Amino acid sequence: MITSNIYSNIPEELPNELSEKIIYNKSFKLERIISKGHSTTKGQWYDQGQDEWVILLKGSAGIAIEGEASTVVLKPGDYIHLPAHLKHRVEWTDASTETVWLALHYEKGES
């Protein structure tokens, strides 16, 4: 049995976004992501081969979806499902406090 706290061991300095695997296998990956004023490099889009479900636990962030006019703003408790190959990017994260995400990347199963 392993226990921990999603808010523990957050570095005081975050020169880069921090991504930590919590549990994973060949079908899925659950990770904690910590941002503070980070965003996706201008002109870059994520185009992932797996579906991704993300919940924002602390802080705030803006997600751009390719082809959508407005940015999706997330606050604590908000979640978003990003189907595989949906191009998206992080436009901004709160620069005054850590933004803590929990992200699940998974292979889409049969319905």
Secondary structure, DSSP 8 states (H G I E B T S, - for coil): -----TTSS--S--SS-EEEEEEE-SSEEEEEEEESS----TT--B--SSEEEEEEEES-EEEEETT-SS-EEE-TT-EEEE-TT--EEEEEE-SSS-EEEEEEEE-----
